[in-house]
Amino acid sequence: MTLTDRVMKLGKWLGLQTVSEYLAVASALLFMLVLLTGIILRVLFGTNVALVWFGLVFGLCYFQVQKHGHRAFGYGPVPSNLKTEIKITNQNLDKIRIVCISDTHNEHGGLEVPDGDILIHAGDFTKNGTLEEVVKFNTWLGKLPHQHKIIIAGNHDLVMDQDFYKKSWRKWHKKEGKQELGDKDPRSLLTDCIYLENEAVDVEGLKFYGSPCSPHIPNYKEMAFNVRASAKDRFETPTATEVWDQIPENTDILVTHTPPLGILDRLLLGKRVGCKSLRQRIDQIKPRLHVFGHIHEDYGIHQDKETSTIFANASMVTMLYTSKHKCLVIDLPRK
């Protein structure tokens, strides 16, 4: 069991649900540990040794903020390797501009969304997965000028996954109460976009495929659109491989909530948590663009040198669930 798995298991035992809660508890415990160690060092070796200890801790924290602060928390310098746009400057080349966002978690109102031909949102447009949040998001979408808006859901958009929600709503909405629309499907609330749920659509001559699915996180509660990472998992859902095998071979632009393994999927502590079977499928079909989110702290654009596939982790909020990241802008030559 890895360190991350142990932390998740402890968090589950403590009743922690969100990343913010994990960070708050971890920060408090770390602060207490640093302070207690400093006190012990002062008692045993004197004030100077304790000051050296606090200096080392401060230096380490400063280094981490400099290296990871911008992506993870929205603070610190912008990394030199962070790419947020790929633009075609040749005016004679016919291009299509795609604006990518994801993981807005109700913070969409604070975004400065640039104009473009197509807007893509790769899921987690809500934070608590309620109907009210879906309605507010749809209202905001309707005010944006983009001709086409392609949306998928994410694991936080609980009410959008009706099969999951009907059996698990008490685990998440005990306070808010069961979210119901009578006989209507919550997807009907998204009137100002093209909503994809393991579906394909042709837009502007490009073939899109969108999937809200993401592998279940070990030692964590089941969330919307979770699939089994392998056949050994206990949930009665399809495996990730079964889901990704549905992606058509001729897909130009793939939109998923989860990242592929090894690409913009690194947690703050360094562990890569992308989906292995999704990566294998992408290696087979080689889409022109893959847009995703889910991992807030590895935001940005990466282009594969061999296949030229552009990967975009468009998470807008940080690990603190504050909107600090810029919308990603990608120009593609028209077919």
Residue frames relative to the residue before (quaternion, step in Angstrom):
aa qw qx qy qz dx dy dz
M 1.0000 0.0000 0.0000 0.0000 0.00 0.00 0.00
T 0.3816 -0.7429 0.5063 0.2149 3.59 -0.78 1.05
L 0.6863 -0.4650 0.3562 0.4312 3.57 -1.33 0.22
T 0.6446 0.5232 -0.3226 0.4546 3.59 0.96 -0.85
D 0.6489 0.5143 -0.3161 0.4632 3.59 0.98 -0.83
R 0.6440 0.5173 -0.3202 0.4638 3.58 1.02 -0.80
V 0.6391 0.5198 -0.3200 0.4678 3.58 1.02 -0.84
M 0.6534 0.5120 -0.3116 0.4623 3.60 0.95 -0.88
K 0.6542 0.5119 -0.3144 0.4595 3.58 0.98 -0.83
L 0.6460 0.5029 -0.3129 0.4815 3.59 1.02 -0.82
G 0.6470 0.5274 -0.3151 0.4516 3.57 0.98 -0.84
K 0.6291 0.5262 -0.3287 0.4684 3.56 1.03 -0.78
W 0.6491 0.5166 -0.3093 0.4649 3.58 1.00 -0.84
L 0.6941 0.4615 -0.2610 0.4870 3.59 1.10 -0.73
G 0.5057 -0.6732 0.4077 0.3534 3.58 1.26 -0.19
L 0.3788 0.7275 -0.4897 0.2957 3.59 1.20 0.42
Q 0.1872 -0.8164 0.5411 0.0750 3.57 -1.01 0.86
T 0.7976 0.2748 -0.1378 0.5190 3.60 0.87 -0.90
V 0.6493 -0.5020 0.3995 0.4084 3.54 -1.31 0.34
S 0.6208 0.5567 -0.3408 0.4342 3.58 1.02 -0.79
E 0.6519 0.5064 -0.3137 0.4694 3.58 1.00 -0.80
Y 0.6243 0.5260 -0.3302 0.4739 3.59 1.01 -0.79
L 0.6769 0.4979 -0.2924 0.4565 3.58 0.89 -0.95
A 0.6478 0.5284 -0.3221 0.4443 3.58 0.96 -0.86
V 0.6813 0.4748 -0.2837 0.4795 3.58 0.89 -0.95
A 0.6603 0.5107 -0.3091 0.4558 3.59 0.92 -0.90
S 0.6513 0.5180 -0.3139 0.4571 3.59 0.98 -0.85
A 0.6557 0.5109 -0.3095 0.4618 3.57 0.97 -0.88
L 0.6688 0.4932 -0.2988 0.4693 3.59 0.92 -0.89
L 0.6551 0.5131 -0.3103 0.4596 3.57 0.97 -0.84
F 0.6388 0.5228 -0.3238 0.4623 3.57 0.99 -0.84
M 0.6613 0.5042 -0.3046 0.4644 3.57 0.93 -0.90
L 0.6494 0.5217 -0.3140 0.4555 3.59 1.00 -0.83
V 0.6584 0.5042 -0.3035 0.4693 3.58 0.95 -0.91
L 0.6697 0.5019 -0.2951 0.4610 3.57 0.92 -0.93
L 0.6648 0.5028 -0.3039 0.4615 3.59 0.91 -0.92
T 0.6402 0.5183 -0.3225 0.4664 3.59 0.98 -0.82
G 0.6455 0.5280 -0.3135 0.4540 3.57 1.00 -0.83
I 0.6476 0.5147 -0.3133 0.4665 3.56 1.00 -0.84
I 0.6533 0.5115 -0.3102 0.4640 3.58 0.95 -0.89
L 0.6565 0.5097 -0.3084 0.4627 3.60 0.94 -0.87
R 0.6436 0.5205 -0.3261 0.4566 3.58 1.02 -0.76
V 0.6605 0.5050 -0.3044 0.4649 3.57 0.98 -0.87
L 0.7407 0.4338 -0.2313 0.4578 3.59 0.89 -0.94
F 0.8475 0.1915 -0.0426 0.4932 3.58 0.87 -0.96
G 0.6254 -0.5655 0.3410 0.4157 3.58 1.23 -0.07
T 0.7203 -0.4852 0.3111 0.3859 3.53 -1.37 0.35
N 0.6441 0.5547 -0.3372 0.4047 3.60 0.90 -0.87
V 0.6548 0.5023 -0.3121 0.4707 3.59 0.96 -0.84
A 0.6396 0.5219 -0.3224 0.4631 3.57 1.01 -0.81
L 0.6482 0.5167 -0.3151 0.4622 3.59 1.02 -0.81
V 0.6170 0.5310 -0.3405 0.4705 3.58 1.06 -0.73
W 0.6338 0.5403 -0.3177 0.4532 3.56 1.00 -0.86
F 0.6887 0.4666 -0.2845 0.4765 3.57 0.84 -0.98
G 0.6204 0.5454 -0.3359 0.4526 3.57 1.10 -0.66
L 0.6500 0.5125 -0.3083 0.4688 3.57 1.00 -0.84
V 0.6506 0.5104 -0.3134 0.4669 3.57 0.97 -0.86
F 0.6497 0.5122 -0.3129 0.4665 3.58 0.95 -0.89
G 0.6540 0.5239 -0.3088 0.4499 3.57 0.97 -0.86
L 0.6487 0.5125 -0.3093 0.4700 3.56 1.01 -0.84
C 0.6485 0.5126 -0.3118 0.4685 3.58 0.98 -0.86
Y 0.6425 0.5255 -0.3157 0.4598 3.56 0.99 -0.88
F 0.6465 0.5204 -0.3136 0.4614 3.58 0.97 -0.87
Q 0.6705 0.5019 -0.3023 0.4550 3.59 0.92 -0.89
V 0.6358 0.5154 -0.3273 0.4722 3.58 1.04 -0.77
Q 0.6439 0.5217 -0.3182 0.4604 3.56 0.98 -0.85
K 0.7298 0.4437 -0.2377 0.4627 3.58 0.97 -0.86
H 0.8377 0.1869 -0.0483 0.5109 3.58 0.80 -1.01
G 0.4643 0.7483 -0.4151 0.2285 3.59 1.20 -0.36
H 0.6666 0.5246 -0.3254 0.4178 3.59 0.88 -0.89
R 0.7095 0.4451 -0.2681 0.4760 3.57 0.82 -0.97
A 0.7507 0.4438 -0.2298 0.4321 3.57 0.81 -1.03
F 0.8389 0.1692 -0.0418 0.5156 3.58 0.90 -0.92
G 0.5005 -0.6650 0.4256 0.3552 3.59 1.24 -0.23
Y 0.6560 0.4624 -0.3096 0.5100 3.57 1.27 0.28
G 0.6804 0.4623 -0.3513 0.4471 3.55 -1.17 0.54
P 0.6923 -0.4955 0.3297 0.4081 3.58 -1.28 0.21
V 0.5229 -0.6081 0.4934 0.3368 3.54 -1.22 0.57
P 0.4574 -0.6980 0.4691 0.2890 3.65 -0.67 1.01
S 0.5420 -0.6485 0.4315 0.3154 3.57 -0.99 0.82
N 0.7133 0.4411 -0.2550 0.4813 3.59 1.15 -0.56
L 0.4913 0.6566 -0.4374 0.3691 3.60 1.26 0.17
K 0.0778 -0.7936 0.6034 0.0081 3.56 -0.63 1.16
T 0.1008 -0.8255 0.5548 0.0244 3.58 -0.78 1.02
E 0.8010 0.1493 -0.1164 0.5679 3.60 1.21 0.00
I 0.0910 -0.7258 0.6770 0.0808 3.51 -1.31 0.54
K 0.0256 0.8354 -0.5435 0.0776 3.57 -0.19 1.28
I 0.3285 -0.7062 0.5951 0.1980 3.54 -1.18 0.73
T 0.2206 -0.8196 0.5204 0.0939 3.57 -0.52 1.18
N 0.5353 0.6243 -0.4031 0.4015 3.60 1.24 -0.31
Q 0.3361 -0.7844 0.4899 0.1780 3.58 -0.39 1.25
N 0.6556 0.5303 -0.3094 0.4396 3.60 1.17 -0.50
L 0.6250 0.5363 -0.3345 0.4580 3.57 1.27 -0.26
D 0.3764 -0.7266 0.5316 0.2185 3.57 -0.75 1.06
K 0.0341 0.8244 -0.5578 0.0892 3.56 -0.53 1.17
I 0.2572 -0.7173 0.6192 0.1893 3.50 -1.36 0.26
R 0.2563 -0.7868 0.5476 0.1244 3.58 -0.79 1.04
I 0.1089 -0.7988 0.5917 0.0049 3.53 -0.79 1.14
V 0.1763 -0.7687 0.6101 0.0765 3.57 -0.82 1.06
C 0.1380 -0.8305 0.5394 0.0183 3.57 -0.65 1.15
I 0.0874 0.7623 -0.6382 0.0630 3.55 -0.96 0.95
S 0.0243 0.7773 -0.6285 0.0138 3.56 -1.28 0.36
D 0.8357 0.2161 -0.1156 0.4916 3.57 -1.29 0.19
T 0.1788 0.7901 -0.5589 0.1770 3.55 0.65 1.13
H 0.1272 -0.8555 0.4978 0.0641 3.61 1.20 -0.46
N 0.7359 -0.4288 0.1990 0.4848 3.59 0.85 1.09
E 0.5932 0.5795 -0.3667 0.4217 3.61 1.24 0.02
H 0.3217 0.7932 -0.4738 0.2070 3.60 1.24 0.26
G 0.6022 0.6062 -0.3568 0.3776 3.59 1.07 -0.66
G 0.7033 0.4648 -0.2654 0.4678 3.58 1.15 -0.52
L 0.5162 0.6609 -0.4131 0.3553 3.59 1.26 -0.02
E 0.2658 -0.6928 0.6405 0.1979 3.52 -1.24 0.61
V 0.0837 -0.8415 0.5338 -0.0005 3.55 0.01 1.33
P 0.3221 -0.7603 0.5280 0.1986 3.61 -0.54 1.10
D 0.5745 -0.5862 0.4419 0.3620 3.55 -1.22 0.47
G 0.1290 0.7784 -0.6069 0.0953 3.55 -1.22 0.47
D 0.6286 -0.5370 0.3993 0.3963 3.55 -1.29 0.05
I 0.8033 0.0967 -0.0086 0.5876 3.56 0.99 -0.88
L 0.1707 -0.7451 0.6355 0.1088 3.57 -1.06 0.84
I 0.0983 -0.7807 0.6157 0.0418 3.56 -0.93 0.95
H 0.0534 -0.7573 0.6499 0.0340 3.57 -1.00 0.89
A 0.2364 -0.8312 0.4961 0.0841 3.57 -0.55 1.24
G 0.7866 -0.4018 0.1779 0.4338 3.58 0.95 0.86
D 0.7581 0.3078 -0.3128 0.4824 3.52 -1.38 0.45
F 0.1932 0.7765 -0.5671 0.1953 3.56 0.68 1.13
T 0.7001 0.3441 -0.2649 0.5669 3.59 1.28 -0.15
K 0.4156 -0.6793 0.5330 0.2859 3.55 -1.31 0.12
N 0.8014 0.2483 -0.1099 0.5329 3.55 0.98 -0.90
G 0.4712 -0.7332 0.4030 0.2792 3.57 1.28 0.07
T 0.4159 0.7095 -0.4713 0.3184 3.60 1.05 0.74
L 0.6409 -0.5245 0.3982 0.3945 3.57 -1.29 0.36
E 0.6201 0.5576 -0.3434 0.4321 3.58 0.99 -0.79
E 0.6516 0.5125 -0.3121 0.4640 3.57 1.00 -0.81
V 0.6310 0.5305 -0.3297 0.4601 3.58 1.03 -0.79
V 0.6512 0.5179 -0.3108 0.4595 3.59 0.95 -0.88
K 0.6669 0.4970 -0.3034 0.4650 3.59 0.90 -0.89
F 0.6378 0.5188 -0.3260 0.4667 3.58 1.01 -0.77
N 0.6565 0.5125 -0.3114 0.4576 3.58 0.94 -0.86
T 0.6229 0.5363 -0.3333 0.4618 3.59 1.04 -0.77
W 0.6511 0.5064 -0.3048 0.4761 3.57 0.99 -0.85
L 0.6268 0.5443 -0.3333 0.4470 3.58 0.96 -0.85
G 0.6624 0.5459 -0.3026 0.4144 3.55 0.96 -0.90
K 0.6650 0.5045 -0.2965 0.4640 3.58 1.20 -0.43
L 0.5821 0.5881 -0.3734 0.4194 3.60 1.24 -0.24
P 0.4881 -0.7291 0.4126 0.2448 3.60 -0.98 0.86
H 0.4683 0.7124 -0.4401 0.2818 3.61 1.19 -0.30
Q 0.5103 -0.6763 0.4453 0.2898 3.56 -0.91 0.97
H 0.7903 0.1400 -0.0619 0.5934 3.57 1.04 -0.80
K 0.0485 -0.7805 0.6233 0.0033 3.57 -0.97 0.91
I 0.0825 -0.8131 0.5762 -0.0095 3.54 -0.52 1.23
I 0.0436 -0.8343 0.5455 -0.0671 3.54 -0.56 1.23
I 0.0419 -0.7350 0.6724 0.0765 3.52 -1.21 0.64
A 0.4788 -0.6349 0.5116 0.3254 3.57 -1.28 0.20
G 0.2584 -0.7408 0.5937 0.1789 3.54 -1.38 0.04
N 0.7501 -0.4221 0.2594 0.4381 3.57 -1.25 0.01
H 0.6497 0.5101 -0.3269 0.4592 3.62 1.16 -0.45
D 0.6239 0.5529 -0.3414 0.4341 3.59 1.18 -0.44
L 0.1288 -0.8901 0.4321 0.0664 3.50 0.84 1.19
V 0.7135 0.4874 -0.2763 0.4207 3.56 0.77 -1.03
M 0.5829 0.5960 -0.3731 0.4073 3.59 1.21 -0.36
D 0.6896 0.4004 -0.2584 0.5453 3.59 1.21 -0.46
Q 0.1994 -0.8519 0.4738 0.1003 3.55 0.24 1.30
D 0.6189 0.5400 -0.3575 0.4445 3.61 0.97 -0.72
F 0.6760 0.4686 -0.2771 0.4967 3.56 0.97 -0.90
Y 0.6914 0.5256 -0.2959 0.3978 3.56 0.82 -1.04
K 0.6399 0.5565 -0.3368 0.4091 3.58 0.92 -0.84
K 0.7486 0.3820 -0.2162 0.4968 3.59 1.05 -0.70
S 0.7935 0.3405 -0.1461 0.4828 3.60 1.15 -0.50
W 0.3783 0.7714 -0.4696 0.2033 3.62 1.20 0.01
R 0.6179 0.5717 -0.3558 0.4058 3.61 1.02 -0.66
K 0.6147 0.5580 -0.3454 0.4376 3.58 1.14 -0.57
W 0.7834 0.3340 -0.1483 0.5028 3.58 1.14 -0.62
H 0.8155 0.2400 -0.0924 0.5186 3.60 0.97 -0.80
K 0.1623 0.8062 -0.5473 0.1552 3.55 0.99 0.81
K 0.6856 0.4699 -0.2718 0.4851 3.58 1.05 -0.80
E 0.7308 0.4393 -0.2424 0.4628 3.59 0.83 -1.00
G 0.4257 -0.6756 0.4839 0.3580 3.56 1.12 -0.66
K 0.6539 -0.5291 0.3679 0.3963 3.54 -1.23 0.44
Q 0.3313 -0.7448 0.5534 0.1711 3.54 -0.89 1.01
E 0.0892 0.8221 -0.5501 0.1165 3.56 -0.45 1.24
L 0.1760 -0.7679 0.6093 0.0895 3.54 -1.23 0.68
G 0.5824 -0.5525 0.3790 0.4604 3.57 1.18 0.39
D 0.8016 -0.2225 0.1967 0.5189 3.54 -0.80 -1.04
K 0.5504 0.6418 -0.3879 0.3669 3.59 1.24 -0.18
D 0.4269 -0.6616 0.5590 0.2598 3.52 -1.24 0.61
P 0.5276 -0.6481 0.4398 0.3289 3.65 -0.84 0.88
R 0.5665 0.6034 -0.3865 0.4070 3.58 1.16 -0.48
S 0.5849 0.5941 -0.3667 0.4129 3.58 1.19 -0.49
L 0.5669 0.6015 -0.3794 0.4158 3.60 1.26 -0.28
L 0.6576 0.4815 -0.3073 0.4912 3.59 1.18 -0.48
T 0.0176 0.8559 -0.5105 0.0805 3.54 0.24 1.35
D 0.7230 0.4424 -0.2358 0.4754 3.59 1.19 -0.41
C 0.7242 0.3612 -0.2413 0.5356 3.59 1.05 0.68
I 0.4319 -0.5953 0.5796 0.3508 3.50 -1.41 -0.10
Y 0.1307 -0.8060 0.5756 0.0448 3.57 -0.47 1.20
L 0.1173 -0.8092 0.5753 0.0224 3.56 -0.75 1.11
E 0.0185 0.7774 -0.6275 0.0381 3.54 -0.96 0.94
N 0.7647 -0.2594 0.0916 0.5828 3.52 0.20 1.39
E 0.5188 0.6107 -0.3968 0.4478 3.51 0.97 1.04
A 0.3173 -0.7249 0.5805 0.1919 3.53 -1.35 0.41
V 0.0085 0.7781 -0.6281 0.0035 3.55 -1.25 0.51
D 0.3218 -0.7187 0.5816 0.2038 3.57 -1.17 0.63
V 0.0606 0.7834 -0.6129 0.0835 3.57 -0.81 1.07
E 0.8524 -0.0272 -0.0151 0.5220 3.57 -0.82 1.03
G 0.7070 -0.4716 0.2598 0.4585 3.56 1.02 0.80
L 0.6277 0.5090 -0.3309 0.4873 3.58 1.30 0.11
K 0.3323 -0.7419 0.5517 0.1862 3.55 -1.03 0.82
F 0.1318 -0.8022 0.5822 0.0157 3.55 -0.55 1.28
Y 0.0104 -0.7488 0.6606 0.0540 3.51 -1.29 0.51
G 0.0632 -0.8266 0.5593 -0.0004 3.57 -0.82 1.00
S 0.0143 0.7927 -0.6085 0.0351 3.56 -1.01 0.88
P 0.3325 -0.7671 0.5172 0.1831 3.60 -0.85 0.96
C 0.4941 0.7265 -0.3934 0.2706 3.58 1.26 -0.26
S 0.0332 0.7636 -0.6448 0.0080 3.54 -1.24 0.58
P 0.5538 -0.6212 0.4313 0.3484 3.61 -1.01 0.73
H 0.5411 -0.6198 0.4626 0.3301 3.55 -1.08 0.74
I 0.3912 -0.7050 0.5450 0.2301 3.56 -1.04 0.85
P 0.4726 -0.6869 0.4652 0.2975 3.64 -0.68 1.01
N 0.8398 0.1661 -0.1521 0.4941 3.57 -1.13 0.80
Y 0.6411 0.4700 -0.3407 0.5019 3.59 1.16 0.54
K 0.6124 -0.5702 0.3968 0.3774 3.56 -1.17 0.58
E 0.5469 -0.5965 0.4703 0.3521 3.55 -1.16 0.61
M 0.1169 -0.7830 0.6088 0.0507 3.56 -1.05 0.83
A 0.7487 -0.4043 0.2710 0.4500 3.56 -1.31 0.04
F 0.8698 0.1040 -0.0961 0.4727 3.53 -1.17 0.79
N 0.3158 0.7303 -0.5374 0.2794 3.58 1.09 0.64
V 0.1025 -0.7625 0.6354 0.0664 3.54 -1.07 0.79
R 0.5854 -0.5836 0.4276 0.3658 3.54 -1.24 0.37
A 0.4513 -0.6809 0.5063 0.2763 3.55 -0.89 0.92
S 0.7793 -0.0174 0.0143 0.6262 3.56 1.20 -0.60
A 0.6853 -0.4897 0.3492 0.4106 3.56 -1.29 0.20
K 0.5967 0.5961 -0.3509 0.4068 3.61 1.24 -0.36
D 0.5432 0.6303 -0.4064 0.3775 3.62 1.17 -0.45
R 0.5193 -0.7031 0.4123 0.2569 3.53 -1.08 0.82
F 0.5640 0.6298 -0.3961 0.3582 3.63 1.15 -0.37
E 0.4131 -0.7028 0.5266 0.2412 3.55 -1.13 0.73
T 0.4248 0.6585 -0.4973 0.3722 3.54 0.60 1.18
P 0.6304 -0.5098 0.3892 0.4373 3.61 -1.19 0.25
T 0.5062 -0.5974 0.5052 0.3628 3.55 -1.25 0.31
A 0.6543 -0.5132 0.3775 0.4075 3.55 -1.25 0.44
T 0.6334 0.5458 -0.3331 0.4358 3.58 0.97 -0.83
E 0.6476 0.5187 -0.3163 0.4598 3.59 0.97 -0.84
V 0.6532 0.5116 -0.3088 0.4651 3.58 1.04 -0.77
W 0.7291 0.4434 -0.2604 0.4517 3.58 0.77 -1.00
D 0.5646 0.5941 -0.3915 0.4183 3.60 1.14 -0.41
Q 0.5980 0.5756 -0.3557 0.4296 3.59 1.24 -0.35
I 0.5280 0.6383 -0.4196 0.3711 3.61 1.19 -0.37
P 0.4358 -0.7214 0.4683 0.2654 3.62 -0.64 1.05
E 0.5978 -0.6001 0.4125 0.3352 3.53 -1.14 0.73
N 0.7449 0.4257 -0.2194 0.4645 3.59 1.03 -0.78
T 0.3027 0.7751 -0.5036 0.2325 3.60 1.17 0.46
D 0.2883 -0.7518 0.5720 0.1566 3.57 -0.89 0.99
I 0.8047 0.0878 -0.0028 0.5871 3.55 0.86 -1.02
L 0.1437 -0.7922 0.5924 0.0278 3.53 -0.63 1.21
V 0.0703 -0.7803 0.6212 0.0147 3.56 -0.92 0.98
T 0.1065 0.7714 -0.6191 0.1015 3.57 -0.62 1.14
H 0.5149 -0.6185 0.4677 0.3654 3.56 -1.19 0.32
T 0.7345 0.4027 -0.2268 0.4970 3.56 0.93 -0.87
P 0.4368 -0.6736 0.5180 0.2952 3.60 -1.12 0.54
P 0.5106 -0.5934 0.5009 0.3691 3.57 -1.27 0.22
L 0.6237 -0.5521 0.3935 0.3891 3.56 -1.16 0.50
G 0.8419 0.2478 -0.1854 0.4422 3.53 -1.01 0.92
I 0.7320 0.3539 -0.2270 0.5361 3.60 1.24 -0.03
L 0.8346 -0.1659 0.0702 0.5206 3.58 -0.51 1.23
D 0.5259 0.6322 -0.3894 0.4148 3.56 1.02 0.89
R 0.4499 0.7265 -0.4234 0.3008 3.57 1.25 0.30
L 0.3744 -0.7062 0.5600 0.2183 3.56 -0.94 0.97
L 0.7108 -0.4579 0.3183 0.4287 3.56 -1.28 0.28
L 0.7132 0.4419 -0.2516 0.4825 3.59 1.00 -0.81
G 0.6580 -0.5708 0.2844 0.4004 3.57 1.28 0.16
K 0.5551 0.6208 -0.4052 0.3772 3.60 1.18 -0.31
R 0.3177 -0.7265 0.5783 0.1917 3.56 -1.02 0.86
V 0.0879 -0.8436 0.5293 -0.0197 3.56 -0.70 1.10
G 0.3550 0.7419 -0.4970 0.2768 3.59 1.18 0.39
C 0.5813 -0.6079 0.4296 0.3287 3.53 -1.31 0.33
K 0.4319 -0.7326 0.4753 0.2255 3.55 -0.67 1.19
S 0.7010 0.4684 -0.2863 0.4553 3.59 0.83 -0.94
L 0.5912 0.5416 -0.3677 0.4712 3.60 1.16 -0.51
R 0.6296 0.5261 -0.3285 0.4679 3.58 0.99 -0.84
Q 0.6513 0.5189 -0.3196 0.4522 3.59 0.94 -0.84
R 0.6606 0.4975 -0.3082 0.4702 3.59 1.00 -0.81
I 0.6373 0.5232 -0.3247 0.4633 3.59 1.01 -0.78
D 0.6296 0.5313 -0.3301 0.4608 3.57 1.01 -0.77
Q 0.6562 0.5078 -0.3063 0.4665 3.58 1.17 -0.57
I 0.7955 0.3479 -0.1745 0.4644 3.59 0.74 -1.04
K 0.1829 -0.8391 0.4957 0.1290 3.60 1.25 -0.45
P 0.0078 0.8195 -0.5721 0.0331 3.63 0.46 1.13
R 0.5813 -0.5759 0.4348 0.3760 3.58 -1.21 0.37
L 0.8008 0.0369 0.0298 0.5971 3.56 1.06 -0.81
H 0.0594 -0.7646 0.6408 0.0341 3.55 -1.08 0.83
V 0.0913 -0.8000 0.5931 -0.0016 3.57 -0.61 1.22
F 0.1238 0.7836 -0.5956 0.1263 3.58 -0.91 0.96
G 0.2148 -0.7563 0.5976 0.1571 3.58 -1.31 -0.19
H 0.3956 0.7792 -0.4557 0.1692 3.54 -0.63 -1.29
I 0.7743 0.2288 -0.1313 0.5752 3.62 0.81 -0.97
H 0.3049 -0.8247 0.4487 0.1600 3.54 0.03 1.35
E 0.7397 0.4773 -0.2350 0.4121 3.57 0.94 -0.90
D 0.7028 0.4037 -0.2940 0.5066 3.62 1.21 0.12
Y 0.1492 0.8383 -0.4947 0.1738 3.51 1.10 0.93
G 0.5327 0.6323 -0.4656 0.3158 3.57 -1.12 0.66
I 0.4970 -0.6382 0.5084 0.2953 3.56 -1.39 -0.13
H 0.0073 -0.7683 0.6401 -0.0033 3.54 -1.09 0.81
Q 0.1370 -0.7872 0.5957 0.0820 3.59 -0.96 0.84
D 0.4061 -0.7191 0.5163 0.2269 3.54 -0.79 1.07
K 0.4353 -0.7344 0.4627 0.2388 3.57 -0.73 1.07
E 0.6932 0.4856 -0.2852 0.4499 3.60 1.04 -0.69
T 0.7985 0.2946 -0.1439 0.5049 3.59 0.81 -0.99
S 0.3611 -0.7442 0.4672 0.3124 3.60 1.30 -0.43
T 0.3797 0.7106 -0.5023 0.3140 3.60 1.22 0.21
I 0.2704 -0.7470 0.5889 0.1486 3.56 -0.95 0.94
F 0.1385 -0.7787 0.6097 0.0528 3.57 -0.86 1.03
A 0.0418 -0.8170 0.5746 -0.0244 3.57 -0.82 1.02
N 0.1271 -0.7392 0.6587 0.0598 3.55 -0.63 1.19
A 0.1029 -0.8649 0.4912 -0.0098 3.54 -0.11 1.37
S 0.2214 0.7961 -0.5338 0.1795 3.62 1.14 0.54
M 0.2787 -0.8001 0.5142 0.1331 3.56 -0.66 1.11
V 0.7285 0.3669 -0.2446 0.5242 3.59 1.06 -0.60
T 0.4919 -0.6401 0.5101 0.2970 3.52 -1.29 0.43
M 0.7239 -0.3823 0.3187 0.4777 3.56 -1.27 -0.26
L 0.6580 0.4926 -0.2978 0.4854 3.57 1.25 -0.43
Y 0.4347 -0.7202 0.4270 0.3318 3.58 1.35 0.10
T 0.4872 0.5939 -0.4756 0.4286 3.55 1.00 0.89
S 0.4537 -0.7030 0.4825 0.2589 3.56 -0.98 0.87
K 0.1126 0.8190 -0.5444 0.1421 3.57 -0.27 1.32
H 0.6633 0.5377 -0.2978 0.4269 3.60 1.18 -0.44
K 0.4771 -0.6599 0.5082 0.2805 3.56 -1.20 0.62
C 0.5441 -0.5808 0.4862 0.3610 3.54 -1.20 0.56
L 0.3928 -0.7150 0.5295 0.2326 3.57 -1.02 0.78
V 0.1358 -0.7919 0.5938 0.0432 3.57 -0.96 0.93
I 0.0144 0.8116 -0.5796 0.0723 3.57 -0.69 1.13
D 0.1932 -0.7632 0.6093 0.0943 3.56 -0.84 1.05
L 0.0710 -0.7742 0.6281 0.0322 3.55 -0.98 0.91
P 0.4733 -0.6356 0.5123 0.3310 3.61 -0.98 0.73
R 0.4657 -0.6654 0.4981 0.3038 3.58 -0.96 0.80
K 0.5538 -0.6168 0.4477 0.3353 3.54 -1.13 0.63
